[in-house]
């Protein structure tokens, strides 16, 4: 399940109403991976449900194959359907489960887009990142994009206000914007940006570079 707006339609327009520059995030993610994997390569996509990342990557890089991992059967089936629609299904291996259920393949790159905030607890997040790194070749790039809010900060309410206001100004249904704000507040386990970046280092990643910031969203590229 790869978005903090999991109960909205899994299409580009819906995602972009809640995530500033979502289409550009996919473009930049492809570019950052392609710097190291310009030709054939196996890319691990953690949180592949819905299939938007797979569709975007497959369109830009026809030589890549994918290990698609997601615990949500409904979202994974939506991803399968999208992959069939864009002609990429034969290039994708599917894992219904979490990263620990994925085979110990040595992948050439990995992504985790709009997903880590669903994992509750710093230790669980760290274990997830370590398990992902263990499935990468040395030096392989990893792109992480996540919603990063400090729940203990004095301006936490302001961050939530901005999240909701962006969605409303982008054309989201008002009831959905309000319910999604409540979901972020009550369900999603966000961390401050610096703490999330530190987890990458603790998981064994190096060369950590911030490449994206949009309101409370952050994106890093790091290397195993």
RAWO-V882471 format. One record per helix or strand. SS is the DSSP state (H for helix, E for strand). FROM is the first residue (numbers start at 1). LEN is the number of residues. If there is no record, write none. Layout:
SS/FROM/LEN, SS/FROM/LEN
This chain:
H/12/5, H/22/13, E/41/6, H/52/9, E/64/7, H/73/13, H/89/3, E/92/5, H/99/3, E/107/7, H/116/3, H/122/12, E/136/12, H/156/14, H/174/13, H/193/10, E/206/9, E/217/7
